[in-house]
Structure formats: structure tokens, C-alpha cells
């Protein structure tokens, strides 16, 4: 096929086809007959054929072509992690070539966003590196390494911050806070995973270890172990007008109840957060129960405790609640 004199105008023209037309087109393609619908040329080279098609189709047609061509000819439309069929609705959102299409379903794609950062290693290689690093950090040498790096980073961070103006520090803090709130609400960061400060609230229920942030939560869970602990994230507005993330203590999805364990003095201090939780309950037809020093006794029962190692929590709690 001969191109027009102005080849720039030729490549500017984008062709549009219906989904049925693209399916018929893809079904007619064979390795010895790579052809298009917009010219009469037969391509013997797959790479050259795909390059021309990619440049001559408008975005929607291009996405549909990529999906069906890979599905019918490249046999690569299965998620490499769970082997499920990759949905068309997910694939057509990508404006890229066939070879750049993701090889995993939407669920696993969202879990592996970090692979987009021009990472030269395969997902399998990265997983092996990650496991190897975790094993090292859990070793004796790893503990020494973490301590040294932590101290070194503290020194560097202080030195770096000492040269910042108050405005620059405030800007960095705001950016960090927004990022953290977003990650918490989207489930990419769990602030409760760092339990090193709460080892004193380690309890035992049916032979399993559980760590909570307060002795009240320990006692409440021993008598209500069927409830989910800190699994819900609620967005609310702080007093300064900025977004915040509220994580209720316990949730009963079966009976649609949220339990918040908080002393009276702290409830008042965090009124905006509590109002955000109450508003969420109102919108979603849940009941909000505030457990404090006046009513905690009604939600715990020492007879539910089957492990003597938990006794200390009852002794501590009874000193501060009304019996």
C-alpha cells in the first residue's frame, strides 16, 4: 500500500469500528495473514502489524482489538496468579499495546501497583526478593541492621529538617498526613499492625494469642470474640476542616452494630471523629454503641475467661469502672 504524500495526515486519521466488526476481524486473522480493515496490505510480521493497528485505531476500538486479539490468538487472557478470566471491562481501560496489557485480574493488579514503577524484575523475582529480605530482617543480623539504619535515619532526618523553614515543614506535614489518611481509607496501610507498643495487652482466647491497644478491648473481646476488630474505615471531617480516618473498635455486621470503647474524657476530645462514626451508622442503618466506664461491666463476663493469664486485665479494669 502506498501512503499519501503527507504521511503525517495519514497517521492522524484514526479508524473506529464496532465490537462485532472487531470480533469478526480478529477471527479472520491467521499467522500467515495479518491484515487490517483500513488498508489492503497483508503483514507477515506480527510486531509490525500490531504497531500499525495500534497507531491507526481510535482508543476504544484499539482497546477492544487488544482484548480480543490477545484472547483468541495469544491465549494470554488468564490471570497468572489465580488463573481466572481477565474481564473485558478491566482490560479496555488500558490505552497501551497488546504486549503491555496486564497479565493479572483487577484484584491482583490493584494489589501490585508498585510493579508500575519501571521495575525491571518480574513479579515472581520481586516476591522472592521480598521473602528473602523478610527472613533476613527477622534474623539476629537483621535486627542489628534495622537498629543501625533507624538511628542513622533519625540523624539524617533531623539534619535535613533543621534547614527547612516553618512553611516548608508545614507543607511536608500536610502532604504526609493526606497520603497516610488516603492509604488508611483505601486499605493499603493498617495503623494497627505496629503492635510493638501494646505487648502488655497480649491475651489468650481459645489457645490463640491476640494483641489489643487497651485492657478494655481485651476484656470486651474475651466475652465477644465473634466480633470483628478494627476492620472498618470511616472518613470524617476534623475540626480544622481536613479529612480524617476513623477506625471503630469492634463491628457486628450480622446485627449491624458498631462498638466504640472509649472513656468519657476521650470521647469529648474526639467529638468530631465520633460524630463521623455516628453519621456513618445513620446512613448505613447501623447502631452505634459507646462503651465507657459506666457500662463496660454489662459487656464483659469474667466467666468467659478460660485462661488464667488474662486475669490481670480484670483486676486492672475493675479499679476504674463502676461495679
N, C-alpha and C positions, 0 to 999 in steps of 0.2 A: 504494500500500500504506500502511495506517495503522499507525503504531508503537504498541506498548503504552504505557500511561500512564507507566510507569517506563522512559524511554528508556535510562537507564544500564544497566539489566539487559539490555536488548535488545542493546547493543553488547558486553556482557560475554560473550555466548554466541558461541562460535567453532565453525564448521562444519568437519567432517572428511570428505574424500572419497578414494576410491581413485584410483590413477593412471589406470585405464581410464575411470572416470567423468569425470575432468577432461579427458581427451583427447576424449571424446565431446562434452562441454560446449563445449570450445573450438572444435571442428569445426562446431558448430551456430551459433556466433556470426557475425553479419554486421554491417557498419557501421550498418545500419538496425534491427538487432535485438540490442542489447547486453542480455542477460538473465542472471540468476543461477539457481542451483539451489536457493537458500534463500528466495526470495520470487517473487512473480508480477509484479514490475514490469519493464517494458521501458524501458531507458535510451537516450535519444537523444544523450547527451553522453558521449564516451569517458572524459574525465577524471573525471566524477562516478561513472561505472560502476566504473572501476578503484579509486577511493577507497573505495567501499562494499565491493567484493570484498576489498581488502587488509585492511579492518578486521574483516570477518566470517569470514575463513578462519583456521584454526589454522596454525602456522608451516610444517609440512611440506606441507600442501595449498596454502598460499599460494605456496611456492617452486616447486612443480610447475606451478601455474597460470601463474605469471610466465614460467617457461621455455617452456611450450607456447604461450602467448598471443603471446609475442614471436616465437617461431619460425614460427608459422602466419599471424600477422596483421601483425606489424610488420617481418618479414623482416630482423631485425637480429641474427641468431644466428651471424654470421661475425666472426672476429677482424679488426679493422681494420688490423692490422699484417702478418699472414701469410695472412689470408683463409681460415683453416682453420675447421672447425666447432667452436663452443664446446661443450664436453662438458656434459651434464646434471649429472653428478656434481659439477662445479665450480660451476655456476650455483645449484643448490639449497642451497648453503651460505650464500647471502646472504639475510638477512632484511630485505628492502627492497622498494620498489615497482618496477614494471617499468621506469620511466624511469631508476632509479638502478642498474640492473644493469650490470656491466662490459661494455664493448664489445671486450674483448680476451681471448684464451685465458689459461689458467692460467700458462703460461710467461711471457708478456709482462706479465701482471698482477703477478706476483712481481717482475719486473724494474723495475716502475714504481710501487712502493709510495709514493714521495714525492708522487704525484698525489692521495693521500688527504688531504693536509694542507690542505683547504679552498682549493685552488689555483683561482683564478678563470680561469686561462688554459687553453686546450685543449692536449692533448699535442703537437700539431703546433707551436703557438706557443711552447711551452716548449722544444721541440727547436731551433727557430730561434734563440731567445734564448741557449740553451746554446752552439750553434755560434758565434754572434756573439761571445759572451764569450770562448770559447777562442781565437778569432782575435785578439781584442784583447789577451789576456794573453800571446800569443806574439809580439806586436809590440814595438817598442822602447819605446813609451809604456807598454805593459802591464808590461814588466819593471821600469820605474821605479815604476809603481803598486804592484806586488807588494812591492817593497823598502820603499817608504814605509809601506804597510799593515802589513807584517811588523814593522817597527821600532815602529810605533805600538801594535800589539797587544802586543808584548813589554812596553812601558812600562805599558800598562793592566793587563796580567795580573799583573805584579809588584806594582803598586799595590793591585790587588784582593786578591791573596794575602797581602799584608802585614797585612791586617786580619782574616785568618782565624785561628782557634785551631788548635792541632795536631790536635784531634779532627776539626774540620771539614775540614782538609786531607786527613787520612787517609780520611775518608768519601768525599771527592771522588775521590781516587786509586783507591779500591776500585771505585767506580761506573764510572769511566773504564776501568779495567782489565777489568771484567766485560763492558762494552759492546764493547771492542775485541776481546777473545777471542771473543765471540759472532759478531761481524761477520767475523772471520777464518775461523772454522769454517764459517759459512754462505756463505762466498764473496763477501760484499758488500764486503770490504776486503782488498786484497792488500798486505802489508807490503813486498813486494819490488819494487813499482812505483816506489818512490822510489830511483832509481839514481844520483842526483847525487853520492853519496859514493864510487861504485865505478867511475868512469870510467877509473881506472888499470887495471881488469880488462876492458877492451874487447878482444875478439878477433875474428878473421875466419875463418869457415868457409864454404867454397864461395861466396865472394863476399859473404856476408851478415855483418852486424855482430851480435855477441852481447855482453851485459854480464853479468858474474858478480860474486859478492861476494868471491871469493878466486882466487888464481892456481891453486890446486889444482883448483878447479872448471873453470877454463879448460882445463887440460891434460886433465882427465878427459873433458870434453865433446868436445874435438877428436878423441879416439880412440873416443868412444861417443856420437856425435851423434844416434843413433837413440833415445836415452832421453829421457824427459820430465823437465823441470827444474821442481822445486818446484810440482807440481800437486796434491799430496795434503795434506790437513789431518787431523791426528790429535789427538783430545782426550786429555789426560793429567792426572794429579794432581800438583801441585807439592809441595815439601817442607812448605810452610805449609798444605797442605790445600786450596788454591784451584785452580780449573781453569786449565789452560794449553793452548796450541795448538802442536803440533809439526809443522813442515813439513820432511819429508825432502828431501835434496838432489836425488837422482835416483831415478826409478822405472822399472822394466821390467815393464810389465803383461803382456807376452807370456810371459815366462819367470817372472813373479811374483817379482820381486826388488826390494828397496829398497837403495839405496846411500847411506850416510851418510859424508861426508868430514869428518873431524874429528881434530885432533891428540890424542894420548893425554891431555895435561893438561886439555884442554877436555871430553873425553868424561867424565872423572871428575867435573868440576864440574857437568855437566848430566846426571847419572846418572838422575834421575827422568824427564827428557824421553826419554832413550834407552830406558829401561825401558818407557815408554809405547809407543814405536815397536816394540820387540821384541814386546810383548804383542799389539799390533795385528796384526803379521805372523803370530804364532802362531794367532790367532783366524781370520785370513783366508787361511791357507795360503800365506803369502809367506815368502821367505827374506830375512833381514836381514844385510847385509854392511857391516862397519865398515872404511872405508878410512882408514889413518893413515900416518905417516911410515915405517912398516916395510913396508907392502905397496903403497903408491901406485904404485911403479915397475912393478908387474905389470899395472896397468890403463891405463898410458899408453904410447904409442909415438911417438917423435919423427918417425918416417917418415910418420905420418898427417897431419902438419902440411904444408899446401900454401901457406902464406903466411908470408913472412919476418917480417912484423910480429908474429907470435906467438912468435918465437924467445926474446924476453926472458923469457917465462914459464918456459921450460925451464931457462934459466940460473939463474933465481931458485929454482926448485923443487929442482934438483939439489944446491943448497947445504944444504938442510935435510932431505933424505931419504937413506936408505941405498941405495947403488947396488951 
